[in-house]
Amino acid sequence: MSLSRPELQKMLDVVRATQPIEIDCDVCLMQVGEFAELNLVGKPIPEGLKAIEQHLSICDECREEYEMLCVALRK
């Protein structure tokens, strides 16, 4: 199976975004509510939640959950 150019580029982008300390989806989803609330009111993201921000930048599934949560919180 060969990858298309966009698929390969996305994979390389994810590798480049990898940090020394990573969290998995379970940890992200447990804390994404707090992250979303702070983000929606424009408060600074504390250091303890920076890993959530980074995870959302590389994980489509968690980012989709985050975006749906933000829509729900705005109502």
Secondary structure, DSSP 8 states (H G I E B T S, - for coil): ----HHHHHHHHHHHHH--SS---HHHHHHHHHHHHHHHHTT----GGGHHHHHHHHH-HHHHHHHHHHHHHHH-
